[in-house]
Amino acid sequence: MRMFKRLVAVLAVMVVLPLSHAFADETTGTIVEIDPDAKSIVLDDDTVYVLPDTIDPEGLNIGDVVQITYSESDSGTLVVTALSVTN
């Protein structure tokens, strides 16, 4: 019975982990524009990312190299789920 429970747990993890990556992407780039009113940033590839309330744009600077994890909303907006400054 214990082996069966372990097998079920392993299978559940194998199913859930790929799904979490299916809805999130990562990128690295340099911030070229910050819009505090819209709570968004633009990276050097001209892609706009919207920041959640948990990330204060005032703590970011133009020229910062950032690594971003993001997901795409139903409307096509790229919403940041995690951000770290790497420079």
C-alpha positions as CSV (number, residue, x, y, z in Angstrom):
1,M,0.0,0.0,0.0
2,R,2.8,2.4,0.8
3,M,4.4,1.8,-2.6
4,F,1.1,2.6,-4.3
5,K,0.9,5.9,-2.4
6,R,4.4,6.8,-3.4
7,L,3.7,5.9,-7.0
8,V,0.6,8.1,-7.0
9,A,2.5,11.0,-5.5
10,V,5.3,10.7,-8.1
11,L,2.8,10.5,-11.0
12,A,1.0,13.6,-9.6
13,V,4.2,15.6,-9.6
14,M,5.1,14.4,-13.1
15,V,1.7,15.6,-14.4
16,V,1.7,19.0,-12.5
17,L,5.3,20.2,-13.2
18,P,5.1,20.3,-17.0
19,L,1.8,22.2,-16.7
20,S,3.3,24.9,-14.5
21,H,5.9,25.6,-17.2
22,A,3.3,25.5,-20.0
23,F,1.8,28.7,-18.7
24,A,4.9,30.6,-17.7
25,D,7.9,31.7,-19.7
26,E,11.2,33.4,-18.8
27,T,13.3,36.0,-20.4
28,T,16.3,38.2,-19.6
29,G,16.8,41.7,-20.9
30,T,17.7,45.3,-20.2
31,I,15.0,47.8,-19.0
32,V,14.7,50.6,-21.6
33,E,11.5,52.2,-20.3
34,I,9.6,52.3,-17.0
35,D,6.0,53.5,-16.8
36,P,5.1,53.8,-13.1
37,D,1.5,54.9,-13.8
38,A,0.8,51.8,-16.0
39,K,3.0,49.7,-13.7
40,S,4.9,48.4,-16.8
41,I,8.4,48.0,-18.1
42,V,9.8,47.7,-21.6
43,L,12.8,45.5,-22.3
44,D,15.4,46.0,-25.0
45,D,13.5,43.7,-27.4
46,D,10.6,46.3,-27.2
47,T,8.4,43.9,-25.3
48,V,6.1,45.4,-22.7
49,Y,5.6,43.6,-19.4
50,V,3.0,44.5,-16.8
51,L,4.1,44.4,-13.1
52,P,1.9,43.0,-10.4
53,D,1.2,45.0,-7.2
54,T,3.9,43.1,-5.4
55,I,6.7,44.6,-7.6
56,D,7.3,48.3,-7.1
57,P,8.5,50.0,-10.4
58,E,10.2,52.7,-8.3
59,G,12.8,50.1,-7.3
60,L,13.8,49.5,-10.9
61,N,16.0,51.6,-13.1
62,I,16.5,52.1,-16.8
63,G,19.6,50.0,-17.7
64,D,18.9,47.3,-15.1
65,V,19.4,43.8,-16.5
66,V,16.5,41.7,-15.3
67,Q,15.4,38.1,-15.4
68,I,11.6,37.9,-15.7
69,T,9.2,35.0,-15.3
70,Y,5.8,35.9,-16.9
71,S,2.6,34.5,-18.1
72,E,0.3,35.7,-20.9
73,S,-3.2,36.8,-19.9
74,D,-6.3,36.0,-21.9
75,S,-6.1,39.4,-23.5
76,G,-2.5,38.9,-24.6
77,T,-0.9,41.0,-21.9
78,L,2.4,39.7,-20.6
79,V,2.2,39.8,-16.8
80,V,5.3,39.4,-14.6
81,T,5.1,36.7,-12.0
82,A,8.7,37.0,-10.8
83,L,11.5,39.5,-11.4
84,S,15.1,39.7,-10.3
85,V,17.8,42.3,-11.2
86,T,20.9,40.5,-12.3
87,N,23.4,43.3,-12.9
